[in-house]
Structure formats: structure tokens, C-alpha cells
Amino acid sequence: MAEDTKNFSAWMRAADVQASVSRCADLFNCGIFNSNNTAGPLFESAVTLLLVHLNDLLQKAKLDGKRVDFADDMKATDAVADVTDLVRACRNAACHVTSGEHKIDSNKFTFCVTSGYGPSAFVIDGLEMGCNHEDDIAIYYGKNRIYLRRHLLRSFELVAKMYQSDGRW
């Protein structure tokens, strides 16, 4: 009986991984993440759904001892050391309106989007924030900047390849 439960749990986990990989791939492939869509009504919803599924994949990889840990194009802090932490923090902000992840000091700064090169697109109390890459889209949740290509797409590609190559889906 215990073996049946273990097998069923493993099967359910593999199904969850496959579903999250498929959902993320569908989102990246549907065209919603085009810079012309950033002001559209579905862009924020698509980013939020991507963050939910990608966070699930990254947390599973972390539990499996295969953490996605690059920290390119981000400022590491005690709370956000790498892309796995960054996706988690942004997912928490996207899903929880009252999350402290939205704050810069006492100001709420959430889902602020800038596309293309513009490192000073936003200035709050002298703090300049923006996108440092012509070919990317930066999304802010509080002080956390997450890039669509450099963080979200890259981490998705890494974690999807990891689970595909080890036969888990």
C-alpha cells in the first residue's frame, strides 16, 4: 500500500511538472510577451500565470537538488540571492496584493514595466530604475526587477531541459 501511494505521488508530481512546462511554453509561444503588448490588458495576467508555474518548477528543482542559481542582471540581497529567489519574490508580489514585495521604502511600486533600453525609466527618491537591454522587457515588483528574456525565459529553458533530460516527463 505504501509503495502504491509513493508511485501515485511520483506520478502526480511528474504530471504537475509536465503541466507547468506546457503552460510556460504556451505562454512564451503565444506572442503575448511582445513589447507591443506590455500595456495590453492581458500582459499582467500572462506574466502572473508564468510566475506561478515557473516558480513551481524552480521550487521543485530546488527540492531535487538542481537549483537554478544564476544571478546575472540582478542585485543579490539577503532575501534574493539568485533567479530562483527572484521568481519566488515576484510571484509572491504578483499573487498577494498586500505583500511587502511591492514596497520601495514606504512607496508601493508594482508591476511597473519598461521595454527596451531605458535605465532611468523610473526615478523614485533618486533611485533610477529601468531596462538596461534593448532586446528585453523589465518588470518591477518593488525593488525587484525581473527581465522577461534574461530571467524568465532563461530559467524556464534551463528547468524544462533539466526535467526533460532526466525522463521525469
N, C-alpha and C positions, 0 to 999 in steps of 0.2 A: 504494500500500500504506500509506504513512504517513497519507494522508487517511482511509483506512478505519479505521485504529487511532484516529485523533483523533475520528472520528464515533462509533465504538463507545464510547470513553471518555466522551464527552459524553452519550451515551445512557445509559450505566451511572450516571453522576453524577446525571442527571435522575431515573432510576429510584430511586436512593438517596434523593434529596430527597423524591420523592413517597411513598416507603415511610415515611420518618421523619415527614413531615407527617401521614400517615394514622394511624400508630401513636400519635402525640401526641394527635391529635384523638379517637381512640378512647378513650384513657385519660381525657382530660378529660370525655368524654361518657358514660362508663360508670357514673358515680356513686361510684367508689372514693374520690374526693377530698372526700367529705363529712366534716365534722368528727366525725360519729359513728363513722367508720371508722378514726380515727387509731391506735387501739390494736389494730386487727384484724391478722391475720396476713399479709394481702396488701398492706397500705398501704405498707410499706417497699419491697416488691418493685415496686409500681407507681411509686413515686417514683424508684427507681433506674432503671427502664426509661425513664421520662420524661427523666431527666437524661442518659442515654446518647443518646437520639435528639435531644433538644433541643440538647445540646452539639454533635452532629454538624452540625445545621442552622446553629447560630450560628458554628461554625468555618468552614463553607462560605461563609456570608455575609461573614465577615471576609476570607476569601481573595478574594471577589468585590468587595471594597472597599465593602461595605454593612454594616459592623459595627453591631450593635445595642448602643448605648452609653449607655443611661440608667443613672443611679446613684441613683435615688430609693430611700428607705428602706433604705439600706445605708451602711456606713462604708467609704469608699475607703481602700485601703492601697497600698503599692508593688506588691504581688502581685495585688491585686483592685481594679481601677480602675472597673469597670462591670459590668453584668449578664452580659456575655459571659464575663468572667473569673470572676465568681461562680458561674455554672453550671459552668464548667470545674473550678473548685476543688471544688465539691460533688460533681460527677460522679467526680472522682478519689478523693475520700474514700469515696463510696458503693461504688466498684468495687475499691478497693485497701485491704484491711484494715490494712496496715502504713503507709499514707500518713500523712505528717506533718500533713495537713489535718485530722486528728481531734483535734489537741492544743490545749489551752489550758495554756500553760506545760508542766508535766510531767503534767498530767491528760488522760486521754482522754475526750472529750465528743463522742459521735457519735450521729447520728440521734435527737436529743432533740427531741420535738415538743410544741408547745403551741398550743392553738386558742382564738381569741377574745382579748379584751383581758386582758392579764396581763403587764405589762412586767417584773415581778420573779418570774416563774415559776421560774427557776433562779438560784441565787446560788453562785458559786464564788470563793473568796478575795476576797469583797467585790464581785465583778463581777456585776451584775444583768443577766439576760438573759431575754427573753420575747417576747411578741407585743404589738405596740403598736396592733393594729387588731381591733376586734370581729368584723369580717367576713372574717378571714383565718386562715391556719394558718402558723405559723413552724416551720421545721425547722433545727436546728443541726448543723453538722459542724465541730467545733472552735469557733473564734470566728466562723465564717461563718454568718450567719443568712440563710436564703433563704425568702421568702414564696411560698406556693403561687399566690395570685392576682396579687399585685403584681409578682412577678419571673417566675415560671414561665409563668403564663398570658399575661401581657402580652408577654413576649419571644416566646413561641410565636406569638401573634396577629400580631405585627409581622413576624417572619421568614416565616411562612406567607403572609401577604399579599404580601410582597416577591417571593417566588418564584412565587406565583400570577399576580401582575400583570405579571411580565416574561416570562411564557409558558414558563417552564422546566419546568412540569409540568402 
